[in-house]
Amino acid sequence: MNRYKKLASNTIALSLGTMASKVLVYLLLPLYTACLDKSQYSQSDIITQTANLLLPLLAVGMVDGIFRFAMDSTDEAGRASVFCVSFWAVTSGSVVALCLTPLFDGLDFFGGYGWLIPLYVVASNFHSCAAHFLRGCGKTKLFSLQGIVTTALTIAFNLVFLLGFDMGVPGYVLSTVLADAVLTLFLFFYAGLYRYLSWRHLNRDTAKSMLKYSLPMIPTTIFWWITNVSDRYMIKANPALGDAVNGLYAAAFKVPTLLILVSGIFIEAWNYSAVTDDDSQGGESSFFTQVFGGFQAVVFACAAGLIFLAKPICSVLFAKSYGDAWQYIPVLVYATVFSSLVTFMSSVYVKCKKSKNSFVTAMIGAVVNVALNFILIPVYGAHGAAVATFVCYLVVYIIRAIDSARYVKFNKRWLTVGVNTLLIGTLCTVVLLEINYWIPVGAALVVAVLALNARFFIFAAKSILSRFLGKKVKKT
């Protein structure tokens, strides 16, 4: 299959599953913000984010490695070894997590709900292990389907626990835990994963190779967690801000998550194609060049729309008590643009198995983010946290864009990205300050972003049509 066609096919398959599931979640945000006040929403967010920190630690990074090594395995024996090693690593980590329950439950910081953290970790790691193994084996449709079912179950449990039993924070978290547990059992039996759970499939060489790749991913994931979440802990701990402001900030982050969703779907499909691309040997990869051009165009265009519509989006998604959350959305979306571009650059490291480079660049980002949070949050509150996040991702993007050229050479579109960055930055300023005639000025900036990236959209459209007409398309 033509590589562009394969990339499009995988993207569409993942889109159908992921978009459907995520859209359902966003439709229920009014329910969540109505059933949980700002303090409860903040507490729920802190619990789930703490669990996310522990996920790679207690799985020794295997969930990150299972996808990459399953892709490299060409026979059942190899795949069985990859899954078996990962499964027993996750099992060992789960035992440790459950033993830590008294520790978390005894910390006042978690408001008496610390016991939810180990349950979340165990269910999530087992589900991720099974799902990403199937994705690595090329079962994209099943991977997408299970995502839809997981979300549907989560929503169903939320309706029961929040509306039916008014369980608050425990109901919100347990909905995810139970959905993950049910889908893990489903995948184990439906996809026959239980067949791989034999001691004869434990291979020492496979375990060493996976650990060599996966262990550096643990601090990398932790550093990204620090970059994404440390600001919420600092906001919560600040006496002048606390849970009320942190609840607004956590809710506001749901809007840029829409951009993460769009880019994430593509990146999941793109990693398949990036790993197998071989036209970069000895020269520039035209495949990477063309795909990056289209990717950055979509990311900047979507960001422009989200920033311009921040207020109406906020009024639709959140309960009235969360109305002030809109003011954090523009800069957080701006930051998410570069978060998406950073993720694209990481595909070079995935292709070349350079997990050390991911580690170093993520560490730099975390240091920059924490330092700026300490400086900006006491002065500018949650706005300072949003700016710190933006600067962090911008720095990491520049470093990765330069560093990745050592492994895969492709056109980074520096001029286009630079102009897009200036336009989006100006749009953020116009929307936040609500200057005179900010609506027509903002609309003009959105149009400017679309016009700047029009050629990339046209190329993508022609590429799709060419698959049906059998004609070649001139590269941009």
Protein Blocks (a to p, Z undefined) as FASTA:
>chain_A
ZZklmmmmmmmmmmmmmmmmmmmmmmmmmmmmmmpcfklmmmmmmmmmmmmmmmmmmnno
mmmmmmmmmmmpmbfklmmmmmmmmmmmmmmmmmmmmmmmmmmmmpmklnopmmmmmmmm
mmmmmmmmmmmmmmmnopamlmmmmmmmmmmmmmmmmmmmmmmnonmjmlmmmmmmmmmm
mmmmmmmmmnommmmmcfklpcfklmmmmmmmmmmmmmmmmmmmmmmmmmmmmmmmpmkl
ommlmmmmmmmmmmmmmmmmmmmmmmmmmmmmmmmpcklgopacfklmmmmmmmmmmmmm
mmmmmmmmmmmmmmmmpcfklmmmmmmmmmmmmmmmmmmmmmmmmmmmmmnopaklmmmm
mmmmmmmmmmmmmmmmmmnommlmmmmmmmmmmmmmmmmmmmmmmmogcdehlmmmmmmm
mmmmmmmmmmmnopghklmmmmmmmmmmmmmmmmmmmmmmmmmmmmmnopacddZZ
